Amino acid sequence: MAVEIERKFLLHELPSGEYPQNAIRQGYLSRGHTQVRVRIADQTGLLTVKGPKADNMRPEYEYEIPKLDAEFMLGSLCTGNPIKKTRYFVRHSAHMWHIDVFADANAPLIVAEVELKSPREAFDVPQWVGAEVTDDERFSNSYLCEHPYRTWTS
């Protein structure tokens, strides 16, 4: 079974330097117990199915789909507001960090994620990360589709 194990942190700004990046647009076909996400990352269409999270772990299955199919799903089948963000890939110690700089209604939110091999895996937390928000569902992309960051009152 494919499993996603990640920790999530807030950032105030990108760490200094030049990093590989890609543009991401995504939406959700389902945001309940099981989430079904459609994403376009640069020129690649992806369909992802995620199960419920327990102990920072969740089943995750991701499949490449034709970009035109992903475009159609994003424009016609997804609910809520599409997420637009730029993802930066920043290596720190033994881990690759994904830093998402959100656009449009979710700007100026910046979130850093690190994927782990086990829920208890030790990792070096960079000095440029802020508060951990792993367990705060408000910072999940599926929540941000329905409740954009700019609309939050606190």
N, C-alpha and C positions, 0 to 999 in steps of 0.2 A: 504494500500500500504506500502511495506517495503521501508524505507528511510535511507540513509546513510548521516550523518552529521559529518564531521570531520575537524580538523585543523591539519596542518602538519608543522613540525619544523626540522631544521638541528641540528645534534649533532656532536661533534668532537670525542667523545668516549662514551662508555656505562657508566652509573652511577655505582659507586662501589656497589658490593653486588652480591649475587647469585639469579638468576631469572629463573622461568620456561621458556622454549623455545621450538620452533619447527623449523624444517628445511622445507623450502618452495621452490618449483620449480613451475614456472608458465609461461604461454604464452597466446597469444591472438588470437582468431579466427576472431575477428572483433575489430577494434580500431576507428571506425568512430563516428557518432552521438550516436549510441548505441554500447557499448563495450561488448564483450563476452569473458570472461576469463576462462581458465582451470587452475586448481591449484592442486598440491599435497602437502598437509601439513602433514608431517610425513608419515603416511600410509593411509591418507584419500584423496580421489579424490573429487574435488568440481568443479561445473560449476556455473559461476556467470554472470548475465546480469545486466549491469548498463546503466541507461539513462543519458541524459545530466545534467550537474550541473548548478544550479541557487541558489545564496545566500548560497553557501557552502552546499547545499542539492542536493541529486540526488536519484532517485529511484534505488533500488538494490534488486535483487532476487538471492539467492544462494541455490544450491541444491547439496546434496551429490550424487556422481556417483561412480560406481565401479572404483577402482584404476587402473585396467588394461585398462579400457576405457580412463581414464585420461592420462595414459602413452602413449597410441596410439595417442591421440589427440596432446599431447605435441610433440611427435616425428614426426608426419605426417601432421597435419592440421594447426598448429600454424605458424604465420609469424613472421619474425624478430628473434632476439636473445632471448632465454629463460632467464627469470630472476631467479637467485638463491640468496637466502638470508636466514639468520637465524633471526627469530622473537623472541624477548624477551618480556615478559609480566611484566610490572613494575607498581605497584600500587603507586600512589601519591595522597594524600588527598582522594577525593571522586571518582577519576577516574582511570581506568586502561589505561595505556599508552602502545602502541605497538611500540617497537623499532626494526627497520629493519636494520640489518647489511648486506649490499650487498656483493656479492662475484663476482669472475671472472671479466668481463669487466666493472662492475659497482662498484667495490671496488675502493677506500675505503669509499664510500658513506654510511652514517648512517642517517636515517630519523626516527623521532618520530611522531606518530599520536595519537590523542586523539579523541574518538568518543563522540558526545554530543547528548542530547535529543532534543535540539532546536538550531537554528543558533545563538541565542543571549544568550545562557546559559553561565553563568560565570564559570570559572574554574581557579584553582590555577596553574600557570605556574611554573614548577620546575626550580630551579637555573641551572640545568645541560642542559637545552635546549638552542639552539642558535636562529638564525634568523628564522622567520616564512616564509614558502614557500607555504602556502596553495594555493595561486593564481598563482603560477609559474608552468605552465604545464610541464616544463622540468623535474620536480621532480615526475611526475606521472609515475607509472610503465609502462603504455602503451607507453609513450614517450621513456623511458629507453630501451624498447625492440628494438626500431629502432635506437636510438642514445645513445649508452652506455656512461656512465659517463666518462670513461677514454678517450673518443674521443673528449670531450668538449675542446674548446680552451680558454674559459673564463668563 
